[in-house]
């Protein structure tokens, strides 16, 4: 497990030190000489010291959304809205049956980042637990200051466990600082983990302030996470109460409010998702951010355009007369800025290829025709046909196609169709990248939580409570801000709620996690699922019958598979290219625990998820006690 990896370096250093002493040590050499005054005992003496530790937790949250092949892509790809589009090689997340296995590389930019969530999750938990276990070792100016620090640490731990319990199910539970090698971890029941963190998040929601710097844990962020956990457990009334409080304090932005408001071909959605909006102190909608600024040491580039814009520059976008149509560099005499495709749209490579569900299905002529977020708004969404042939050689040769809009080549290979030819939400992905030659997406804050999601969570709570009118009213706050037609009580289904989340929260929400959360709720409550003809799901068969290599593709076992199979045209049609066929199975609702985590845990037992090799060794998961700690003082 992760903790074992943490201590490998330390153990290696200890072995080296032992051999040095055997060779010859004096007593003077044995006297401790601190290498740094930044030891825990020296650093964690006041609130500022603890906030420094928590800054590491908040900084590491950024890595999920930033960089080439960002982990958030895995959450999108193992769901309904995207697939892996890099069709120039074997190995990426396409044939999930064969690429998502415990002993493969599960933390790779060119493969999958499921393993990233495991290791980074426990890294964040480790940092949070240092603060939790040492909270009373420091001196504070007041009880409120102490409780705010502790609340932020509880949030950091719960933020990771919320994801881990929906990505992996039963997982090891760590609730105290570990300061020596440990090889006896066990899996704990996910429901008991979620129940344990509810009172901790209630504490955080009470004591953490909303008056914090952008990028720090806020009261509203604690409330959103608390809502998610409560919803996971079916505690909808309390979730509604919190959601109402958050939206009352943090209304949606309904008027244009940045310096971009006078730019042509932009709208309110551009404002909301621009770099300027995320920096604007008047933005009441943003509840928590991760941040990156060009002048800040350790900053990073979001690379949304590289990850999700088509690979229009791969050389296979040809003019109708067969010439190479595009180039990063524009003609020296060109004065039209739109001909600079690199700076107008970003130079993508198609890692997150939009599905038909995201491009077409969720945008209806009768309900979303005027939706600023949707494909009918050609300022907000772009397609290859919106781009123009800009290769300087075309102009030099007098080619008639120079400056004209792309036309899809009739003979375009399926690999290039997948990677180069699809629509994308330009307003969400476009981030200027002026320090780079190829614009991939520069430095910017990024939303973790917004009030818009809170309204959609409220709507879902009302759905589970069989109150469709209230659900429609909550959803309509978000829809009408975007210009979509309002919904009625008769429109409300879980499918409508999931669709609205896709419309509003692309590249923000953990799409896989939220679909799994809904799947657990259907299985736990036994509520018939109306979008699948009243189908009923069960917890005792949540991941299917198991068996190594079973790769079951049978409907009716869990909501996640049924939904993804119904909506993702790549998986349900078995789309093939020369390297792979797109496949997904029932048990992929939960991800494989990395084999290295299990194999190095020599004195304990971490369960493998059903359907993956190693699950035959599982034992009943332990239950987190409601009182006291698992690893700390009893």
Secondary structure, DSSP 8 states (H G I E B T S, - for coil): -HHHHHHHHHHHHHHHHHHHHHH---HHHHS---S-S-SHHHHTTSHHHHHHHHHHHHHHHHTTTSSTT-THHHHHHTTTSEEE--TTSSSSSSBHHHH--TTS--S-TTS--HHHHHHHHHHHHHHHHHHHHHGGGS--S-HHHHHHHHHHHHHHHHHHHHHHHHHTSSEE---S---S-----BEE-HHHHHHHHHHHHHHHHHHS-S---TTS--HHHHHHHHHHHHHHTT-HHHHHHHHHHHHHHS----S--SGGGGSTT--HHHHHHSHHHHH-TT--SEEEEE---TTSTT-----HHHHHS--TTSS--B-TTS-B---SS--TT---GGG-HHHHH-----SEEE-HIIIIIT--TTTSTT-TTSTT-TTTEE-GGGSB---HHHHHTT-TTTTSB----TT--HHHHHHH---EEHHHH----TTSSS-S-----EEEEEHHHHHHHHHHHHHHTT-HHHHHHHHHHHHHHHT-----GGG--HHHHHHHHHHHHTTTS-HHHHHHHHHHHHHHH---BGGGTTB---GGGTT-S--TT-----TTS-HHHHHHHHH-HHHHHT-B-SS-B-B--GGGGS----HHHHHT-TTSB----TTSTTGGG----B---SSS-SSS--
